[in-house]
Amino acid sequence: MRYNIVIGGEAGQGPNILTQVIGEALVKKGNYVFYSRDYQSLIRGGHNFNILTFSEKPVYSNDSKIDILVCLDDKTEEIHKKNMKKEGIILKGRKDNMYYAGRIFKLFCLDFKLLEEILKDIGSRLKENLEEAKEGYEEEKNLLCKIKKQEGNFKFMNGNQGISNGAIKSGIDIYYAYPMTPATPVMNELAEKQKQNNLLVIELENEIAVVNAGIGSSITGSKVMVGTSGGGFDLMTEGLSLTGIAEVPLVFYLSQRPGPGTGVATYTGQGDLNDARHSGHGEFSRIILAPGDPKEAEELTNLAFYFSEKFQIPSILIGDKHLAESFYTLSGNSKFLEVKKSSEFGRYNSYEKDEIGSATENAEIIKKNVEERKEKRNKIKKESEKYQGNRIYGNKNSKNLIVSWGSTKGAILDSIGGMNCGFLQILHIEPFPESIKKEIKGKNLILIENNSTGQLGDLIAEKTGIFIDNKNKILRYDGRPFFADELKKEIEKRLK
């Protein structure tokens, strides 16, 4: 059984902590949980809501229809009632958030002691929270004791936590950033862990200062990562080019949200793929990696550091708001590579340089430098082939093949169960895996992306010469992620 719980209210009423409490409890009882956040760019008021989906089977996305609606304010019922299932339950009344935690625990026959343990771990307002939760637990009369309680050794984490863990496992020394949603939580995660991991987190006045400070620290021998969203990344692009010619290792975290301009600051999108691929002037190597869940975020952040240090290039880890802030239930341990520092203190500049690092306009030296950078690209490509640049799920022998990247992975996996199709997830955007051409040749290709132009489809055409028919492109570009039940219907229309 798959349940969908929507928890809504004004900013400041605590829908996030309520969702986290319920999610952690269900995971501890061996259930798979996924939840995403939908919030406006407001500190108080407005309408924020979270969607929590759980099951005894793996779950990686949400559905559009609601089993339980928790209303922390009147507006929540007004907005979401139309999406209720016929047998759905609405919990409402002017109560604080932990009152509803008690009711939901009772609904699903979860032991109140477990709720008490979680609230003790939170610590703040313990007495009030326990009283409110107990009141809700005692008042709830409905029982939905259908969930399967099982043992499971799961991790419950979001993409930003995965990126932070990957950076720490890579031995990061310094993280520079200027706050910008949805990249800011990585700065917060790393800041909380500075002392125990012997790293620095530094907030500067803007993204130009961030990238330049990152370059300066890298050339003194530090492992450095900088983070931002699309608008901030635009400001970093001159520095990106500098890393290319000066051969400075630097990891960029590009966390996408809808643009152009400020766009929709607190929502999700995949419109910056071309920005990551083409930003910066001139010709130089870069690696671009696109995780689809927090475990991949850990591993690919580590791989970004590895490639950056090994080849003294910029690495770009590209994610989005949906991956960054959604919580996934994951099993198994991530695998990490040892990352050795490569930069040495010396003479660095933005000019073509001779063998002692001095600027030069000598034609022969310029030609030699360009050819060395070109050869480096070949070495990077060869090295990248040692690692998994794409994965295939579902029916690998089907003539129907979905192609996608990044956070759309979850909704696709939840949609294709029982379907006659496979799913090709592309993890390495640059270098682009050569094996992909063989995988997609002769297939009925279905493209799924969170943008309006199908940027991955254009990349596939550029690299393989294979074009995806417009009628087989499923694109969402309203700032929201895909729902699994809605996506399933769209995929079915395009199967052969």
Helices and strands as residue ranges (DSSP letters): E 2-11, H 15-28, E 32-38, E 45-55, E 66-71, H 74-80, G 81-83, E 84-91, H 97-107, H 112-122, H 126-139, E 155-158, H 159-169, E 174-177, H 184-192, H 194-197, E 200-203, H 207-218, E 224-228, H 230-246, E 250-256, H 273-278, E 287-289, H 294-311, E 314-320, H 321-325, E 327-330, H 363-384, E 390-394, E 400-404, G 406-408, H 409-415, E 422-426, E 428-430, H 435-440, E 444-449, H 455-464, G 470-472, E 473-475, H 484-493
